[in-house]
Amino acid sequence: MFSSEKRKKKKEKRRIGLGVYFYILCSLFFSFSSYAQCAMCRAALAGEDNKNQAQAVNDGIVYLMIIPYVLVAGIGYAVYRMKKKKL
């Protein structure tokens, strides 16, 4: 009876692990590029002669957006490791 409970827990962990793996895989392959700017940035960079500058502003926005996600993912991973060690 005890071994059947272990098997259930292993299946549950495997299912969760596959779900996380599938989510990461999908997020890597199906990413959409978004070129969002605030209204003031768009107005200041509008025009044909500011193409390089507008692209640099867009890249900067994306760079600043990525940092909080990486920090949250790092904290989440640390919490996951702490919880795993307690079990």
C-alpha distances in whole Angstrom, upper triangle without the diagonal:
4,5,5,7,9,10,11,13,15,16,17,19,20,21,23,25,26,28,29,31,32,34,35,36,38,40,41,42,43,45,48,51,53,56,57,59,61,64,66,65,65,69,70,69,70,72,73,74,71,68,67,67,65,62,62,61,59,57,57,56,53,52,53,50,47,47,46,43,42,42,40,38,38,37,34,33,34,31,29,29,29,26,24,25,24,20
4,5,5,7,9,10,11,13,15,16,17,19,20,22,23,25,26,27,29,30,32,33,35,36,38,39,41,42,44,47,50,51,55,55,58,59,62,64,63,63,67,68,67,68,70,71,72,69,66,65,65,63,60,60,59,56,55,55,53,50,50,50,47,45,45,43,40,40,40,37,35,35,34,31,30,30,28,26,26,26,23,21,22,20,17
4,5,5,6,9,10,11,12,14,15,16,18,20,21,22,24,26,27,28,30,31,32,34,36,37,39,40,42,45,48,50,53,54,56,58,61,63,62,62,66,67,65,67,69,69,70,67,64,63,63,61,58,58,58,55,53,54,52,49,49,49,46,44,44,42,39,39,39,36,34,34,34,31,29,30,28,25,25,26,23,20,21,21,17
4,5,5,6,9,10,11,12,14,15,16,18,20,21,22,24,25,27,29,30,31,33,35,36,37,38,40,43,47,48,52,52,55,56,60,62,60,61,64,65,64,65,67,68,69,66,63,62,62,60,57,57,57,54,52,53,51,48,48,48,45,43,43,42,39,38,38,36,33,34,34,30,29,30,28,25,26,26,23,21,23,22,18
4,5,5,6,9,10,11,12,14,15,17,18,20,21,23,24,26,27,29,30,32,33,35,36,37,39,42,45,46,50,50,53,54,57,59,58,59,62,63,62,63,66,66,67,64,61,60,60,58,56,55,55,52,50,51,49,46,46,46,43,41,41,39,36,36,36,33,31,31,31,27,26,27,25,22,23,23,20,18,20,19,15
4,5,5,6,9,10,11,12,14,15,16,18,20,21,22,24,26,27,28,30,32,33,34,36,37,41,43,45,48,49,52,53,56,58,57,57,61,62,60,62,64,64,65,62,60,58,58,56,54,53,53,50,48,49,47,44,44,44,41,39,39,37,34,34,34,31,29,29,29,26,24,25,23,20,20,21,18,16,17,17,13
4,5,5,6,8,10,10,12,14,15,16,18,20,21,22,24,26,26,28,30,31,33,34,36,39,42,44,47,48,51,52,56,58,56,57,60,61,60,61,63,63,64,61,59,57,58,56,53,53,52,49,48,48,47,44,43,44,41,39,39,37,34,34,34,32,29,30,30,26,25,26,25,21,22,23,20,18,20,20,16
4,5,5,6,9,10,10,12,14,15,16,18,20,21,23,24,25,27,29,30,32,32,34,37,40,42,46,46,49,50,53,56,54,55,58,59,58,59,61,62,63,60,57,56,56,54,51,51,51,48,46,47,45,42,42,42,40,37,38,36,33,33,33,30,28,29,28,25,24,26,24,20,21,22,19,17,20,20,16
4,5,5,6,9,10,11,12,14,15,17,18,20,21,23,24,26,27,29,30,31,33,36,39,40,44,44,47,48,51,54,52,53,56,57,56,57,59,60,61,58,55,54,54,52,49,49,48,46,44,44,43,40,40,40,37,34,35,33,30,30,30,27,25,26,25,22,21,22,20,17,18,19,16,14,16,16,12
4,5,5,6,8,10,10,12,14,15,16,18,20,21,22,24,26,27,28,30,31,35,38,39,43,43,46,48,51,53,52,52,56,56,55,56,59,59,60,56,54,53,53,51,48,48,47,45,43,43,42,39,38,39,36,34,34,33,29,29,29,27,24,25,25,22,20,22,21,17,17,19,16,14,16,17,13
4,5,5,6,9,10,10,12,14,15,16,18,20,21,22,24,26,27,28,30,33,36,38,42,42,45,47,50,52,51,51,55,56,54,55,57,57,59,56,53,52,52,50,47,47,47,44,42,43,41,38,38,39,36,33,34,33,29,29,30,28,25,26,26,23,21,23,22,19,20,22,19,16,19,20,17
4,5,5,6,9,10,11,12,14,15,17,19,20,21,23,25,26,27,28,31,34,36,39,40,43,44,47,50,48,49,52,53,52,53,55,56,57,54,51,50,50,48,45,45,45,42,40,41,39,36,36,36,34,31,32,30,27,27,28,25,22,24,23,20,19,21,19,16,18,19,16,14,18,18,15
4,5,5,6,9,10,11,12,14,15,17,18,20,21,23,24,25,27,30,33,35,38,38,41,43,46,48,47,47,51,51,50,51,54,54,55,52,49,48,48,46,43,43,43,40,38,39,37,34,34,34,31,29,29,28,25,24,25,22,20,21,21,17,16,18,17,13,14,16,14,12,15,16,13
4,5,5,6,8,10,10,12,14,15,16,18,20,21,22,24,26,29,32,34,37,38,41,43,46,48,47,47,51,51,50,51,53,53,54,51,48,47,47,45,43,43,42,39,38,38,37,34,34,34,32,29,30,29,25,25,26,24,21,22,22,19,17,20,19,16,17,19,17,15,18,19,16
4,5,5,6,9,10,10,12,14,15,16,18,20,21,22,24,27,30,32,36,36,39,41,44,47,45,45,49,50,48,49,51,51,53,50,47,46,46,44,41,42,41,38,37,38,36,33,33,34,31,28,29,28,25,25,26,23,20,22,23,19,18,21,20,16,18,21,18,16,20,21,18
4,5,5,6,9,10,11,12,14,15,17,18,20,21,22,25,28,30,33,34,37,38,42,44,42,43,46,47,46,47,49,49,51,47,45,44,44,42,39,39,39,36,34,35,33,30,30,31,28,25,26,25,21,21,22,20,17,19,19,15,15,18,16,13,15,18,15,14,18,19,16
4,5,5,6,9,10,11,12,14,15,17,18,20,21,25,27,29,33,33,36,38,42,44,42,42,46,46,45,46,48,48,49,46,43,42,43,41,38,38,37,34,33,33,32,29,29,29,27,24,25,24,20,20,21,19,16,17,18,15,14,17,16,13,14,17,15,13,17,19,17
4,5,5,6,8,10,10,12,14,15,16,18,20,23,26,28,32,33,36,38,41,44,42,42,45,46,44,45,47,47,48,46,43,42,42,40,37,37,37,34,32,34,32,29,29,30,27,25,26,25,22,21,23,21,18,20,21,18,17,20,20,16,18,21,19,17,21,22,20
4,5,5,6,9,10,11,12,14,16,16,18,21,24,26,29,30,33,35,38,41,39,39,43,44,42,43,45,45,47,44,41,40,40,38,35,36,35,32,31,32,30,27,27,28,25,23,24,23,19,20,22,19,16,19,20,16,16,19,19,16,18,21,19,18,21,23,21
4,5,5,6,9,10,11,12,14,15,16,20,22,24,28,28,31,33,37,39,37,37,41,41,40,41,43,43,44,41,39,38,38,36,33,33,33,30,28,29,27,24,24,25,22,20,21,20,16,16,18,16,13,15,16,13,12,16,16,13,15,18,17,16,19,21,20
4,5,5,6,9,10,11,12,14,16,19,22,24,28,29,32,34,37,39,37,37,41,42,40,41,43,43,44,41,38,37,37,35,32,33,33,30,28,29,28,24,24,26,23,20,22,21,18,17,20,18,14,17,18,16,14,18,18,15,17,20,19,18,21,23,22
4,6,5,6,9,10,11,12,14,17,20,23,26,28,31,33,36,39,37,36,40,41,39,40,42,42,43,40,37,36,37,35,32,32,32,29,28,29,28,24,25,26,23,21,23,22,19,19,21,20,17,19,21,18,17,21,21,18,20,24,22,21,24,26,25
4,5,5,6,9,10,10,12,15,18,20,23,24,28,30,33,35,33,33,37,38,36,37,39,39,40,38,35,34,34,32,29,30,29,26,25,26,24,21,22,23,20,18,20,19,15,16,19,17,14,17,19,16,16,19,19,17,20,22,21,21,24,26,25
4,5,5,6,9,10,11,14,17,19,22,24,27,29,32,34,32,32,36,37,35,36,38,38,39,36,33,32,32,30,27,28,27,24,23,24,23,19,20,21,18,15,17,17,14,14,17,15,12,15,17,15,14,18,19,16,18,22,21,20,24,26,25
4,6,5,6,8,10,14,17,19,23,25,28,31,34,36,33,33,37,37,35,36,38,37,39,36,33,32,33,31,28,28,28,25,23,25,24,20,21,23,20,18,20,20,17,17,20,19,16,18,21,18,17,21,22,20,21,25,24,23,26,29,28
4,5,5,6,8,11,15,17,21,22,26,28,31,34,32,31,35,36,33,34,36,36,37,34,31,31,32,29,26,27,27,24,23,25,23,19,21,23,20,18,20,20,17,18,21,19,17,20,22,20,19,23,24,22,24,27,26,25,29,31,30
4,6,5,6,9,12,14,18,19,23,25,28,30,28,28,32,33,30,31,33,33,34,32,29,28,29,26,23,24,24,21,19,21,19,16,17,19,16,14,17,17,13,14,18,16,14,17,19,17,18,21,22,20,23,26,25,25,28,30,30
4,6,6,10,12,15,18,20,23,26,29,31,29,28,32,33,30,31,33,32,33,31,28,27,27,25,22,23,23,20,18,20,19,16,17,19,16,14,17,18,14,14,18,18,15,18,20,19,18,22,23,22,23,27,27,26,29,31,31
4,6,9,12,15,18,21,24,27,30,32,30,29,33,33,31,31,33,32,33,31,28,27,28,26,23,24,25,21,20,22,21,18,19,21,19,17,20,21,18,18,22,21,19,21,24,22,22,26,27,25,27,30,30,29,32,34,34
4,6,10,13,16,18,22,25,27,30,28,27,30,31,29,29,31,30,32,30,26,26,27,25,22,23,24,20,19,22,20,17,19,21,18,17,20,21,17,19,22,21,19,22,25,23,23,27,27,26,28,31,31,30,33,35,35
4,7,9,13,15,18,21,24,26,24,23,27,28,26,26,28,28,29,27,23,23,24,21,19,20,20,16,15,18,16,13,15,17,14,13,17,18,15,16,20,19,18,21,23,22,22,26,27,25,28,31,30,30,33,35,35
4,6,10,12,16,19,21,24,21,20,24,25,23,23,25,25,26,24,21,21,22,19,16,18,18,14,14,17,15,12,15,17,14,14,18,18,16,18,21,21,20,23,25,24,25,28,29,28,31,33,33,33,36,38,38
4,7,9,13,16,19,21,18,17,21,22,19,20,21,21,23,20,17,17,18,15,13,15,14,11,11,14,12,9,13,15,13,13,17,18,16,18,21,21,21,23,26,25,26,29,30,30,32,35,35,35,38,40,40
4,6,9,13,15,17,15,14,18,19,17,17,19,20,21,19,16,17,17,13,12,14,13,9,10,12,10,9,12,14,11,13,16,17,16,18,21,21,21,24,26,26,27,30,31,31,33,35,36,36,39,41,41
4,7,10,12,14,12,11,14,15,13,14,16,17,18,15,13,14,13,10,9,11,10,6,9,11,9,8,12,13,12,14,17,18,18,20,22,23,23,26,28,28,29,32,33,33,35,38,38,39,42,43,44
4,7,9,12,10,9,13,14,12,13,16,18,19,16,15,15,14,11,11,12,10,7,10,11,8,9,12,12,11,14,17,17,17,20,22,22,23,26,27,27,29,32,32,33,35,37,38,39,41,43,44
4,6,8,6,6,10,11,10,11,15,17,18,14,14,15,13,9,11,12,8,7,11,10,8,10,13,13,12,15,18,18,19,21,23,24,25,27,29,29,31,33,34,35,37,39,40,41,43,45,46
4,6,5,6,9,10,11,12,16,18,19,16,16,17,15,12,14,14,11,10,14,13,10,13,15,14,14,17,19,19,20,23,24,24,26,29,29,30,32,34,35,36,38,40,40,42,44,46,47
4,6,5,6,9,10,10,14,17,18,16,16,18,16,13,15,16,13,13,16,16,13,16,19,18,17,21,23,23,24,27,28,28,30,32,33,34,36,38,38,40,42,43,44,46,48,49,50
4,5,5,6,9,10,14,17,17,14,16,17,14,12,15,15,12,13,17,15,14,17,19,18,18,22,23,23,25,28,28,29,31,33,34,35,37,39,39,41,43,44,45,47,49,50,52
4,5,5,6,8,12,15,15,12,13,14,11,8,11,12,8,10,13,12,11,14,16,15,16,19,21,22,23,25,26,28,29,31,32,33,35,37,38,39,41,43,44,45,47,49,50
4,6,5,6,9,12,13,11,11,13,11,8,11,12,10,10,14,14,12,15,18,17,18,21,23,24,25,27,28,29,31,33,34,35,37,39,40,41,43,45,45,47,49,50,52
4,6,5,9,12,13,11,13,15,13,10,14,15,12,14,17,17,16,19,21,20,21,24,26,27,28,30,32,33,34,36,37,38,40,42,43,44,46,48,49,50,52,54,55
4,6,9,12,12,9,12,13,10,9,13,13,11,13,16,15,15,18,20,20,21,24,25,27,28,30,31,32,34,36,37,38,40,42,43,44,46,48,49,50,52,54,55
4,6,9,9,6,8,10,7,6,10,11,9,11,14,14,14,17,19,19,20,23,24,26,27,29,30,32,33,35,36,38,39,41,42,43,45,47,48,49,51,53,54
4,7,8,7,8,11,10,8,11,13,12,13,16,17,17,19,21,22,22,25,27,28,29,31,33,34,35,37,39,40,41,43,45,46,48,49,50,51,54,55,56
4,6,6,7,11,11,9,12,15,14,15,18,19,19,21,23,24,25,28,30,31,32,34,36,37,38,40,42,43,44,46,47,48,50,52,53,54,56,58,59
4,6,6,10,10,10,12,14,15,16,18,20,20,22,24,25,26,28,31,32,33,34,37,38,39,41,43,43,45,47,48,49,51,53,54,55,57,59,60
4,6,8,9,10,12,13,14,16,18,19,20,22,24,25,26,28,30,32,33,34,36,38,39,40,43,44,45,47,48,49,51,53,54,55,57,59,60
4,6,5,6,9,10,11,12,14,15,17,18,20,21,23,25,26,29,30,31,33,34,35,37,39,40,41,43,45,46,47,49,50,51,53,55,56
4,5,5,6,9,10,11,12,14,15,17,18,20,21,23,25,27,28,29,31,33,33,35,37,38,39,41,43,44,45,47,49,49,51,54,54
4,5,5,6,9,10,11,12,14,16,16,18,20,21,23,26,27,27,29,31,32,33,36,37,37,39,41,42,43,46,47,48,49,52,53
4,5,5,6,9,10,11,12,14,15,17,18,20,22,24,25,26,28,30,31,32,34,36,37,38,40,41,43,45,46,47,49,51,52
4,5,5,6,9,10,11,13,14,15,17,19,21,23,24,25,27,29,29,31,33,34,35,37,39,40,41,43,45,45,48,49,51
4,5,5,6,9,10,11,12,14,15,17,19,21,22,23,25,27,27,29,31,32,33,35,37,38,39,41,43,43,45,47,48
4,5,5,6,9,10,10,12,14,16,17,20,21,21,23,25,26,27,30,31,32,33,36,36,38,40,41,42,44,46,47
4,5,5,6,9,10,11,12,14,16,18,19,21,22,24,25,27,28,30,31,33,34,35,37,39,40,41,43,45,46
4,5,5,6,9,10,11,13,15,17,18,19,21,22,23,25,27,28,29,31,33,34,35,37,38,39,41,43,44
4,5,5,6,9,10,11,13,16,16,17,19,21,21,23,25,26,27,29,31,32,33,35,37,37,39,41,42
4,5,5,6,9,10,11,14,15,16,18,20,21,22,24,25,26,28,30,31,32,34,36,37,38,40,42
4,5,5,6,9,11,12,13,15,17,18,19,21,23,24,25,27,28,30,31,33,34,35,37,39,40
4,5,5,6,9,11,11,13,15,16,17,19,21,22,23,25,26,27,29,31,32,33,35,37,38
4,5,5,7,10,11,11,13,15,16,17,19,21,21,23,25,26,27,29,31,32,33,36,37
4,6,6,8,10,11,12,14,15,16,18,20,21,22,24,25,27,28,30,31,33,35,36
4,6,6,7,9,11,12,13,15,17,18,19,21,22,24,25,27,28,30,32,33,34
4,6,5,6,9,10,11,12,15,15,17,19,20,21,23,25,26,27,29,31,32
4,5,5,6,9,10,11,12,14,15,17,19,20,21,23,25,26,27,29,31
4,5,5,6,9,10,11,12,14,15,17,18,20,21,23,24,26,27,29
4,5,5,6,9,10,10,12,14,15,16,18,20,21,22,24,26,27
4,6,5,6,9,10,10,12,14,15,16,18,20,21,23,25,26
4,5,5,6,9,10,11,12,14,15,17,18,20,21,23,25
4,5,5,6,9,10,11,12,14,15,16,18,20,21,23
4,5,5,6,9,10,10,12,14,15,16,18,20,21
4,5,5,6,9,10,11,12,14,15,17,19,20
4,5,5,6,9,10,11,12,14,15,17,19
4,5,5,6,9,10,11,12,14,16,17
4,5,5,6,9,10,10,12,14,16
4,5,5,6,9,10,11,13,15
4,5,5,6,9,10,11,13
4,5,5,6,9,10,11
4,5,5,6,9,10
4,5,5,6,9
4,5,5,7
4,5,5
4,5
4
